Amino acid sequence: MENLLKKSHRIIYPILTVFFLLILDKIFHLEPNWLRIALAIALGYSLSPRKKIIQTQTGNRKQLTWIFLKKPIFLD
């Protein structure tokens, strides 16, 4: 899982957004397009992985954190 997330963390946000768009359209039948799009973008952004740069004794490292993983993943 960690190896897959290291390679594909950039495409998770668009995949989640499209997934939530389909759920809101097909299951919940949410009618206004702008509301469906806004909710899908907000849910996709809140559930996507975060990448931040932290300072350590050895230098700066890129860290990837995600709500579904307990420990962070270092990209360096």
PDB file of N, CA, C and O in Angstrom:
ATOM      1  N   MET A   1       0.814  -1.187   0.000  1.00  0.00           N
ATOM      2  CA  MET A   1       0.000   0.000   0.000  1.00  0.00           C
ATOM      3  C   MET A   1       0.861   1.255   0.000  1.00  0.00           C
ATOM      4  O   MET A   1       0.584   2.207  -0.730  1.00  0.00           O
ATOM      5  N   GLU A   2       1.911   1.250   0.827  1.00  0.00           N
ATOM      6  CA  GLU A   2       2.769   2.426   0.906  1.00  0.00           C
ATOM      7  C   GLU A   2       3.505   2.652  -0.410  1.00  0.00           C
ATOM      8  O   GLU A   2       3.654   3.791  -0.854  1.00  0.00           O
ATOM      9  N   ASN A   3       3.962   1.580  -1.026  1.00  0.00           N
ATOM     10  CA  ASN A   3       4.679   1.701  -2.287  1.00  0.00           C
ATOM     11  C   ASN A   3       3.768   2.242  -3.385  1.00  0.00           C
ATOM     12  O   ASN A   3       4.190   3.068  -4.194  1.00  0.00           O
ATOM     13  N   LEU A   4       2.542   1.784  -3.412  1.00  0.00           N
ATOM     14  CA  LEU A   4       1.578   2.261  -4.385  1.00  0.00           C
ATOM     15  C   LEU A   4       1.252   3.732  -4.154  1.00  0.00           C
ATOM     16  O   LEU A   4       1.110   4.493  -5.110  1.00  0.00           O
ATOM     17  N   LEU A   5       1.136   4.131  -2.905  1.00  0.00           N
ATOM     18  CA  LEU A   5       0.821   5.510  -2.569  1.00  0.00           C
ATOM     19  C   LEU A   5       1.980   6.441  -2.900  1.00  0.00           C
ATOM     20  O   LEU A   5       1.751   7.593  -3.271  1.00  0.00           O
ATOM     21  N   LYS A   6       3.205   5.975  -2.776  1.00  0.00           N
ATOM     22  CA  LYS A   6       4.366   6.790  -3.132  1.00  0.00           C
ATOM     23  C   LYS A   6       4.345   7.148  -4.611  1.00  0.00           C
ATOM     24  O   LYS A   6       4.699   8.264  -4.989  1.00  0.00           O
ATOM     25  N   LYS A   7       3.929   6.203  -5.444  1.00  0.00           N
ATOM     26  CA  LYS A   7       3.970   6.415  -6.883  1.00  0.00           C
ATOM     27  C   LYS A   7       2.749   7.139  -7.421  1.00  0.00           C
ATOM     28  O   LYS A   7       2.847   7.820  -8.443  1.00  0.00           O
ATOM     29  N   SER A   8       1.604   7.015  -6.769  1.00  0.00           N
ATOM     30  CA  SER A   8       0.371   7.521  -7.359  1.00  0.00           C
ATOM     31  C   SER A   8      -0.381   8.509  -6.476  1.00  0.00           C
ATOM     32  O   SER A   8      -1.602   8.617  -6.589  1.00  0.00           O
ATOM     33  N   HIS A   9       0.310   9.230  -5.604  1.00  0.00           N
ATOM     34  CA  HIS A   9      -0.414  10.137  -4.716  1.00  0.00           C
ATOM     35  C   HIS A   9      -0.985  11.342  -5.458  1.00  0.00           C
ATOM     36  O   HIS A   9      -1.886  12.000  -4.937  1.00  0.00           O
ATOM     37  N   ARG A  10      -0.496  11.651  -6.649  1.00  0.00           N
ATOM     38  CA  ARG A  10      -0.995  12.797  -7.412  1.00  0.00           C
ATOM     39  C   ARG A  10      -2.338  12.525  -8.082  1.00  0.00           C
ATOM     40  O   ARG A  10      -3.089  13.463  -8.352  1.00  0.00           O
ATOM     41  N   ILE A  11      -2.650  11.281  -8.352  1.00  0.00           N
ATOM     42  CA  ILE A  11      -3.895  10.999  -9.068  1.00  0.00           C
ATOM     43  C   ILE A  11      -5.039  10.581  -8.146  1.00  0.00           C
ATOM     44  O   ILE A  11      -6.154  10.342  -8.609  1.00  0.00           O
ATOM     45  N   ILE A  12      -4.769  10.492  -6.850  1.00  0.00           N
ATOM     46  CA  ILE A  12      -5.821  10.079  -5.924  1.00  0.00           C
ATOM     47  C   ILE A  12      -6.903  11.141  -5.809  1.00  0.00           C
ATOM     48  O   ILE A  12      -8.086  10.803  -5.761  1.00  0.00           O
ATOM     49  N   TYR A  13      -6.527  12.430  -5.762  1.00  0.00           N
ATOM     50  CA  TYR A  13      -7.514  13.502  -5.622  1.00  0.00           C
ATOM     51  C   TYR A  13      -8.506  13.527  -6.792  1.00  0.00           C
ATOM     52  O   TYR A  13      -9.710  13.586  -6.542  1.00  0.00           O
ATOM     53  N   PRO A  14      -8.064  13.484  -8.054  1.00  0.00           N
ATOM     54  CA  PRO A  14      -9.056  13.459  -9.139  1.00  0.00           C
ATOM     55  C   PRO A  14      -9.910  12.192  -9.157  1.00  0.00           C
ATOM     56  O   PRO A  14     -11.091  12.244  -9.501  1.00  0.00           O
ATOM     57  N   ILE A  15      -9.324  11.067  -8.790  1.00  0.00           N
ATOM     58  CA  ILE A  15     -10.093   9.819  -8.758  1.00  0.00           C
ATOM     59  C   ILE A  15     -11.171   9.891  -7.685  1.00  0.00           C
ATOM     60  O   ILE A  15     -12.310   9.485  -7.918  1.00  0.00           O
ATOM     61  N   LEU A  16     -10.817  10.407  -6.512  1.00  0.00           N
ATOM     62  CA  LEU A  16     -11.812  10.553  -5.444  1.00  0.00           C
ATOM     63  C   LEU A  16     -12.917  11.526  -5.838  1.00  0.00           C
ATOM     64  O   LEU A  16     -14.085  11.294  -5.525  1.00  0.00           O
ATOM     65  N   THR A  17     -12.562  12.607  -6.519  1.00  0.00           N
ATOM     66  CA  THR A  17     -13.564  13.585  -6.936  1.00  0.00           C
ATOM     67  C   THR A  17     -14.553  12.977  -7.922  1.00  0.00           C
ATOM     68  O   THR A  17     -15.760  13.176  -7.785  1.00  0.00           O
ATOM     69  N   VAL A  18     -14.066  12.250  -8.900  1.00  0.00           N
ATOM     70  CA  VAL A  18     -14.954  11.601  -9.870  1.00  0.00           C
ATOM     71  C   VAL A  18     -15.805  10.538  -9.180  1.00  0.00           C
ATOM     72  O   VAL A  18     -16.989  10.399  -9.485  1.00  0.00           O
ATOM     73  N   PHE A  19     -15.218   9.798  -8.263  1.00  0.00           N
ATOM     74  CA  PHE A  19     -15.952   8.786  -7.518  1.00  0.00           C
ATOM     75  C   PHE A  19     -17.110   9.405  -6.733  1.00  0.00           C
ATOM     76  O   PHE A  19     -18.227   8.889  -6.762  1.00  0.00           O
ATOM     77  N   PHE A  20     -16.846  10.502  -6.039  1.00  0.00           N
ATOM     78  CA  PHE A  20     -17.910  11.162  -5.285  1.00  0.00           C
ATOM     79  C   PHE A  20     -18.947  11.806  -6.197  1.00  0.00           C
ATOM     80  O   PHE A  20     -20.123  11.868  -5.839  1.00  0.00           O
ATOM     81  N   LEU A  21     -18.534  12.284  -7.365  1.00  0.00           N
ATOM     82  CA  LEU A  21     -19.504  12.803  -8.332  1.00  0.00           C
ATOM     83  C   LEU A  21     -20.474  11.713  -8.766  1.00  0.00           C
ATOM     84  O   LEU A  21     -21.682  11.940  -8.833  1.00  0.00           O
ATOM     85  N   LEU A  22     -19.956  10.556  -9.053  1.00  0.00           N
ATOM     86  CA  LEU A  22     -20.818   9.453  -9.464  1.00  0.00           C
ATOM     87  C   LEU A  22     -21.747   8.999  -8.336  1.00  0.00           C
ATOM     88  O   LEU A  22     -22.917   8.700  -8.571  1.00  0.00           O
ATOM     89  N   ILE A  23     -21.227   8.951  -7.130  1.00  0.00           N
ATOM     90  CA  ILE A  23     -22.067   8.555  -5.991  1.00  0.00           C
ATOM     91  C   ILE A  23     -23.191   9.562  -5.772  1.00  0.00           C
ATOM     92  O   ILE A  23     -24.348   9.182  -5.593  1.00  0.00           O
ATOM     93  N   LEU A  24     -22.844  10.856  -5.788  1.00  0.00           N
ATOM     94  CA  LEU A  24     -23.857  11.884  -5.551  1.00  0.00           C
ATOM     95  C   LEU A  24     -24.895  11.921  -6.670  1.00  0.00           C
ATOM     96  O   LEU A  24     -26.050  12.275  -6.434  1.00  0.00           O
ATOM     97  N   ASP A  25     -24.489  11.561  -7.877  1.00  0.00           N
ATOM     98  CA  ASP A  25     -25.418  11.587  -9.009  1.00  0.00           C
ATOM     99  C   ASP A  25     -26.297  10.342  -9.053  1.00  0.00           C
ATOM    100  O   ASP A  25     -27.518  10.452  -9.159  1.00  0.00           O
ATOM    101  N   LYS A  26     -25.697   9.179  -8.974  1.00  0.00           N
ATOM    102  CA  LYS A  26     -26.436   7.925  -9.185  1.00  0.00           C
ATOM    103  C   LYS A  26     -27.176   7.421  -7.947  1.00  0.00           C
ATOM    104  O   LYS A  26     -28.279   6.887  -8.064  1.00  0.00           O
ATOM    105  N   ILE A  27     -26.589   7.582  -6.776  1.00  0.00           N
ATOM    106  CA  ILE A  27     -27.209   7.029  -5.576  1.00  0.00           C
ATOM    107  C   ILE A  27     -28.106   8.052  -4.884  1.00  0.00           C
ATOM    108  O   ILE A  27     -29.246   7.743  -4.538  1.00  0.00           O
ATOM    109  N   PHE A  28     -27.598   9.273  -4.681  1.00  0.00           N
ATOM    110  CA  PHE A  28     -28.360  10.270  -3.941  1.00  0.00           C
ATOM    111  C   PHE A  28     -29.218  11.162  -4.830  1.00  0.00           C
ATOM    112  O   PHE A  28     -30.050  11.910  -4.315  1.00  0.00           O
ATOM    113  N   HIS A  29     -29.043  11.107  -6.145  1.00  0.00           N
ATOM    114  CA  HIS A  29     -29.811  11.881  -7.123  1.00  0.00           C
ATOM    115  C   HIS A  29     -29.828  13.364  -6.783  1.00  0.00           C
ATOM    116  O   HIS A  29     -30.881  14.002  -6.794  1.00  0.00           O
ATOM    117  N   LEU A  30     -28.667  13.900  -6.484  1.00  0.00           N
ATOM    118  CA  LEU A  30     -28.534  15.317  -6.163  1.00  0.00           C
ATOM    119  C   LEU A  30     -28.664  16.116  -7.448  1.00  0.00           C
ATOM    120  O   LEU A  30     -27.869  15.925  -8.368  1.00  0.00           O
ATOM    121  N   GLU A  31     -29.645  17.006  -7.534  1.00  0.00           N
ATOM    122  CA  GLU A  31     -30.006  17.631  -8.798  1.00  0.00           C
ATOM    123  C   GLU A  31     -29.143  18.827  -9.200  1.00  0.00           C
ATOM    124  O   GLU A  31     -28.613  18.810 -10.311  1.00  0.00           O
ATOM    125  N   PRO A  32     -28.966  19.845  -8.392  1.00  0.00           N
ATOM    126  CA  PRO A  32     -28.186  20.984  -8.908  1.00  0.00           C
ATOM    127  C   PRO A  32     -26.740  20.571  -9.175  1.00  0.00           C
ATOM    128  O   PRO A  32     -26.065  20.029  -8.300  1.00  0.00           O
ATOM    129  N   ASN A  33     -26.279  20.833 -10.385  1.00  0.00           N
ATOM    130  CA  ASN A  33     -24.924  20.428 -10.760  1.00  0.00           C
ATOM    131  C   ASN A  33     -23.869  21.123  -9.912  1.00  0.00           C
ATOM    132  O   ASN A  33     -22.887  20.498  -9.511  1.00  0.00           O
ATOM    133  N   TRP A  34     -24.062  22.406  -9.636  1.00  0.00           N
ATOM    134  CA  TRP A  34     -23.056  23.141  -8.881  1.00  0.00           C
ATOM    135  C   TRP A  34     -22.919  22.591  -7.464  1.00  0.00           C
ATOM    136  O   TRP A  34     -21.815  22.570  -6.919  1.00  0.00           O
ATOM    137  N   LEU A  35     -24.003  22.153  -6.868  1.00  0.00           N
ATOM    138  CA  LEU A  35     -23.949  21.591  -5.523  1.00  0.00           C
ATOM    139  C   LEU A  35     -23.258  20.231  -5.525  1.00  0.00           C
ATOM    140  O   LEU A  35     -22.460  19.934  -4.635  1.00  0.00           O
ATOM    141  N   ARG A  36     -23.559  19.421  -6.507  1.00  0.00           N
ATOM    142  CA  ARG A  36     -22.934  18.105  -6.629  1.00  0.00           C
ATOM    143  C   ARG A  36     -21.430  18.240  -6.844  1.00  0.00           C
ATOM    144  O   ARG A  36     -20.649  17.505  -6.239  1.00  0.00           O
ATOM    145  N   ILE A  37     -21.022  19.170  -7.698  1.00  0.00           N
ATOM    146  CA  ILE A  37     -19.605  19.376  -7.979  1.00  0.00           C
ATOM    147  C   ILE A  37     -18.884  19.927  -6.747  1.00  0.00           C
ATOM    148  O   ILE A  37     -17.776  19.495  -6.430  1.00  0.00           O
ATOM    149  N   ALA A  38     -19.507  20.871  -6.060  1.00  0.00           N
ATOM    150  CA  ALA A  38     -18.881  21.460  -4.871  1.00  0.00           C
ATOM    151  C   ALA A  38     -18.703  20.417  -3.766  1.00  0.00           C
ATOM    152  O   ALA A  38     -17.652  20.374  -3.125  1.00  0.00           O
ATOM    153  N   LEU A  39     -19.694  19.597  -3.541  1.00  0.00           N
ATOM    154  CA  LEU A  39     -19.581  18.548  -2.522  1.00  0.00           C
ATOM    155  C   LEU A  39     -18.524  17.508  -2.894  1.00  0.00           C
ATOM    156  O   LEU A  39     -17.772  17.050  -2.034  1.00  0.00           O
ATOM    157  N   ALA A  40     -18.469  17.141  -4.157  1.00  0.00           N
ATOM    158  CA  ALA A  40     -17.484  16.146  -4.600  1.00  0.00           C
ATOM    159  C   ALA A  40     -16.062  16.684  -4.460  1.00  0.00           C
ATOM    160  O   ALA A  40     -15.163  15.953  -4.043  1.00  0.00           O
ATOM    161  N   ILE A  41     -15.850  17.951  -4.804  1.00  0.00           N
ATOM    162  CA  ILE A  41     -14.521  18.547  -4.671  1.00  0.00           C
ATOM    163  C   ILE A  41     -14.124  18.646  -3.210  1.00  0.00           C
ATOM    164  O   ILE A  41     -12.980  18.354  -2.863  1.00  0.00           O
ATOM    165  N   ALA A  42     -15.047  19.053  -2.348  1.00  0.00           N
ATOM    166  CA  ALA A  42     -14.737  19.175  -0.921  1.00  0.00           C
ATOM    167  C   ALA A  42     -14.419  17.815  -0.301  1.00  0.00           C
ATOM    168  O   ALA A  42     -13.466  17.696   0.468  1.00  0.00           O
ATOM    169  N   LEU A  43     -15.200  16.800  -0.626  1.00  0.00           N
ATOM    170  CA  LEU A  43     -14.932  15.460  -0.094  1.00  0.00           C
ATOM    171  C   LEU A  43     -13.629  14.887  -0.639  1.00  0.00           C
ATOM    172  O   LEU A  43     -12.861  14.276   0.104  1.00  0.00           O
ATOM    173  N   GLY A  44     -13.377  15.079  -1.929  1.00  0.00           N
ATOM    174  CA  GLY A  44     -12.140  14.583  -2.517  1.00  0.00           C
ATOM    175  C   GLY A  44     -10.912  15.257  -1.936  1.00  0.00           C
ATOM    176  O   GLY A  44      -9.895  14.603  -1.704  1.00  0.00           O
ATOM    177  N   TYR A  45     -10.995  16.558  -1.698  1.00  0.00           N
ATOM    178  CA  TYR A  45      -9.861  17.280  -1.122  1.00  0.00           C
ATOM    179  C   TYR A  45      -9.613  16.877   0.322  1.00  0.00           C
ATOM    180  O   TYR A  45      -8.463  16.726   0.734  1.00  0.00           O
ATOM    181  N   SER A  46     -10.670  16.701   1.087  1.00  0.00           N
ATOM    182  CA  SER A  46     -10.491  16.361   2.495  1.00  0.00           C
ATOM    183  C   SER A  46      -9.980  14.934   2.688  1.00  0.00           C
ATOM    184  O   SER A  46      -9.341  14.652   3.702  1.00  0.00           O
ATOM    185  N   LEU A  47     -10.239  14.041   1.759  1.00  0.00           N
ATOM    186  CA  LEU A  47      -9.796  12.653   1.894  1.00  0.00           C
ATOM    187  C   LEU A  47      -8.531  12.326   1.098  1.00  0.00           C
ATOM    188  O   LEU A  47      -8.070  11.185   1.131  1.00  0.00           O
ATOM    189  N   SER A  48      -7.961  13.300   0.387  1.00  0.00           N
ATOM    190  CA  SER A  48      -6.757  13.042  -0.394  1.00  0.00           C
ATOM    191  C   SER A  48      -5.516  13.161   0.488  1.00  0.00           C
ATOM    192  O   SER A  48      -5.559  13.826   1.523  1.00  0.00           O
ATOM    193  N   PRO A  49      -4.401  12.520   0.090  1.00  0.00           N
ATOM    194  CA  PRO A  49      -3.174  12.577   0.892  1.00  0.00           C
ATOM    195  C   PRO A  49      -2.557  13.971   0.875  1.00  0.00           C
ATOM    196  O   PRO A  49      -2.716  14.716  -0.092  1.00  0.00           O
ATOM    197  N   ARG A  50      -1.853  14.321   1.951  1.00  0.00           N
ATOM    198  CA  ARG A  50      -1.188  15.608   2.087  1.00  0.00           C
ATOM    199  C   ARG A  50       0.321  15.412   2.000  1.00  0.00           C
ATOM    200  O   ARG A  50       0.871  14.473   2.576  1.00  0.00           O
ATOM    201  N   LYS A  51       0.973  16.295   1.283  1.00  0.00           N
ATOM    202  CA  LYS A  51       2.417  16.247   1.170  1.00  0.00           C
ATOM    203  C   LYS A  51       2.970  17.522   1.795  1.00  0.00           C
ATOM    204  O   LYS A  51       2.563  18.625   1.431  1.00  0.00           O
ATOM    205  N   LYS A  52       3.894  17.370   2.733  1.00  0.00           N
ATOM    206  CA  LYS A  52       4.518  18.529   3.349  1.00  0.00           C
ATOM    207  C   LYS A  52       5.996  18.256   3.552  1.00  0.00           C
ATOM    208  O   LYS A  52       6.435  17.107   3.604  1.00  0.00           O
ATOM    209  N   ILE A  53       6.751  19.338   3.664  1.00  0.00           N
ATOM    210  CA  ILE A  53       8.191  19.250   3.859  1.00  0.00           C
ATOM    211  C   ILE A  53       8.474  19.516   5.331  1.00  0.00           C
ATOM    212  O   ILE A  53       8.072  20.542   5.878  1.00  0.00           O
ATOM    213  N   ILE A  54       9.165  18.585   5.959  1.00  0.00           N
ATOM    214  CA  ILE A  54       9.519  18.747   7.364  1.00  0.00           C
ATOM    215  C   ILE A  54      11.035  18.833   7.481  1.00  0.00           C
ATOM    216  O   ILE A  54      11.771  18.298   6.652  1.00  0.00           O
ATOM    217  N   GLN A  55      11.489  19.524   8.537  1.00  0.00           N
ATOM    218  CA  GLN A  55      12.922  19.654   8.776  1.00  0.00           C
ATOM    219  C   GLN A  55      13.362  18.620   9.797  1.00  0.00           C
ATOM    220  O   GLN A  55      12.764  18.491  10.866  1.00  0.00           O
ATOM    221  N   THR A  56      14.411  17.888   9.460  1.00  0.00           N
ATOM    222  CA  THR A  56      14.997  16.920  10.376  1.00  0.00           C
ATOM    223  C   THR A  56      16.462  17.273  10.572  1.00  0.00           C
ATOM    224  O   THR A  56      16.954  18.243   9.995  1.00  0.00           O
ATOM    225  N   GLN A  57      17.146  16.505  11.371  1.00  0.00           N
ATOM    226  CA  GLN A  57      18.572  16.771  11.596  1.00  0.00           C
ATOM    227  C   GLN A  57      19.393  16.520  10.339  1.00  0.00           C
ATOM    228  O   GLN A  57      20.438  17.144  10.151  1.00  0.00           O
ATOM    229  N   THR A  58      18.941  15.627   9.486  1.00  0.00           N
ATOM    230  CA  THR A  58      19.674  15.319   8.267  1.00  0.00           C
ATOM    231  C   THR A  58      19.302  16.236   7.112  1.00  0.00           C
ATOM    232  O   THR A  58      19.924  16.157   6.053  1.00  0.00           O
ATOM    233  N   GLY A  59      18.312  17.102   7.279  1.00  0.00           N
ATOM    234  CA  GLY A  59      17.890  18.013   6.213  1.00  0.00           C
ATOM    235  C   GLY A  59      16.386  17.962   6.011  1.00  0.00           C
ATOM    236  O   GLY A  59      15.654  17.370   6.805  1.00  0.00           O
ATOM    237  N   ASN A  60      15.946  18.586   4.944  1.00  0.00           N
ATOM    238  CA  ASN A  60      14.515  18.608   4.635  1.00  0.00           C
ATOM    239  C   ASN A  60      14.084  17.296   3.991  1.00  0.00           C
ATOM    240  O   ASN A  60      14.787  16.754   3.138  1.00  0.00           O
ATOM    241  N   ARG A  61      12.923  16.790   4.405  1.00  0.00           N
ATOM    242  CA  ARG A  61      12.369  15.561   3.833  1.00  0.00           C
ATOM    243  C   ARG A  61      10.911  15.796   3.481  1.00  0.00           C
ATOM    244  O   ARG A  61      10.207  16.538   4.164  1.00  0.00           O
ATOM    245  N   LYS A  62      10.466  15.156   2.408  1.00  0.00           N
ATOM    246  CA  LYS A  62       9.063  15.233   2.006  1.00  0.00           C
ATOM    247  C   LYS A  62       8.293  14.120   2.696  1.00  0.00           C
ATOM    248  O   LYS A  62       8.682  12.953   2.659  1.00  0.00           O
ATOM    249  N   GLN A  63       7.196  14.507   3.326  1.00  0.00           N
ATOM    250  CA  GLN A  63       6.390  13.553   4.088  1.00  0.00           C
ATOM    251  C   GLN A  63       4.985  13.515   3.509  1.00  0.00           C
ATOM    252  O   GLN A  63       4.400  14.556   3.209  1.00  0.00           O
ATOM    253  N   LEU A  64       4.455  12.329   3.356  1.00  0.00           N
ATOM    254  CA  LEU A  64       3.114  12.118   2.836  1.00  0.00           C
ATOM    255  C   LEU A  64       2.253  11.532   3.944  1.00  0.00           C
ATOM    256  O   LEU A  64       2.557  10.460   4.467  1.00  0.00           O
ATOM    257  N   THR A  65       1.172  12.235   4.307  1.00  0.00           N
ATOM    258  CA  THR A  65       0.262  11.740   5.332  1.00  0.00           C
ATOM    259  C   THR A  65      -1.113  11.570   4.711  1.00  0.00           C
ATOM    260  O   THR A  65      -1.516  12.328   3.829  1.00  0.00           O
ATOM    261  N   TRP A  66      -1.818  10.563   5.189  1.00  0.00           N
ATOM    262  CA  TRP A  66      -3.140  10.265   4.672  1.00  0.00           C
ATOM    263  C   TRP A  66      -4.017   9.831   5.828  1.00  0.00           C
ATOM    264  O   TRP A  66      -3.528   9.220   6.778  1.00  0.00           O
ATOM    265  N   ILE A  67      -5.282  10.130   5.768  1.00  0.00           N
ATOM    266  CA  ILE A  67      -6.211   9.835   6.858  1.00  0.00           C
ATOM    267  C   ILE A  67      -6.359   8.326   7.085  1.00  0.00           C
ATOM    268  O   ILE A  67      -6.695   7.906   8.193  1.00  0.00           O
ATOM    269  N   PHE A  68      -6.116   7.513   6.067  1.00  0.00           N
ATOM    270  CA  PHE A  68      -6.310   6.070   6.177  1.00  0.00           C
ATOM    271  C   PHE A  68      -5.062   5.307   6.600  1.00  0.00           C
ATOM    272  O   PHE A  68      -5.126   4.095   6.809  1.00  0.00           O
ATOM    273  N   LEU A  69      -3.926   5.994   6.730  1.00  0.00           N
ATOM    274  CA  LEU A  69      -2.691   5.352   7.176  1.00  0.00           C
ATOM    275  C   LEU A  69      -2.292   5.894   8.533  1.00  0.00           C
ATOM    276  O   LEU A  69      -2.450   7.087   8.792  1.00  0.00           O
ATOM    277  N   LYS A  70      -1.771   5.027   9.413  1.00  0.00           N
ATOM    278  CA  LYS A  70      -1.393   5.463  10.756  1.00  0.00           C
ATOM    279  C   LYS A  70      -0.058   6.193  10.771  1.00  0.00           C
ATOM    280  O   LYS A  70       0.091   7.192  11.475  1.00  0.00           O
ATOM    281  N   LYS A  71       0.912   5.711  10.007  1.00  0.00           N
ATOM    282  CA  LYS A  71       2.235   6.326  10.028  1.00  0.00           C
ATOM    283  C   LYS A  71       2.493   7.060   8.715  1.00  0.00           C
ATOM    284  O   LYS A  71       1.963   6.670   7.675  1.00  0.00           O
ATOM    285  N   PRO A  72       3.298   8.113   8.753  1.00  0.00           N
ATOM    286  CA  PRO A  72       3.573   8.871   7.530  1.00  0.00           C
ATOM    287  C   PRO A  72       4.544   8.118   6.608  1.00  0.00           C
ATOM    288  O   PRO A  72       5.281   7.227   7.031  1.00  0.00           O
ATOM    289  N   ILE A  73       4.508   8.511   5.348  1.00  0.00           N
ATOM    290  CA  ILE A  73       5.395   7.920   4.343  1.00  0.00           C
ATOM    291  C   ILE A  73       6.367   9.004   3.901  1.00  0.00           C
ATOM    292  O   ILE A  73       5.959  10.122   3.583  1.00  0.00           O
ATOM    293  N   PHE A  74       7.641   8.674   3.881  1.00  0.00           N
ATOM    294  CA  PHE A  74       8.660   9.617   3.426  1.00  0.00           C
ATOM    295  C   PHE A  74       8.949   9.356   1.967  1.00  0.00           C
ATOM    296  O   PHE A  74       9.198   8.215   1.579  1.00  0.00           O
ATOM    297  N   LEU A  75       8.922  10.402   1.146  1.00  0.00           N
ATOM    298  CA  LEU A  75       9.098  10.256  -0.288  1.00  0.00           C
ATOM    299  C   LEU A  75      10.561  10.302  -0.716  1.00  0.00           C
ATOM    300  O   LEU A  75      10.877   9.895  -1.834  1.00  0.00           O
ATOM    301  N   ASP A  76      11.440  10.773   0.118  1.00  0.00           N
ATOM    302  CA  ASP A  76      12.863  10.852  -0.245  1.00  0.00           C
ATOM    303  C   ASP A  76      13.514   9.513  -0.209  1.00  0.00           C
ATOM    304  O   ASP A  76      14.708   9.400  -0.487  1.00  0.00           O
TER     305      ASP A  76
END
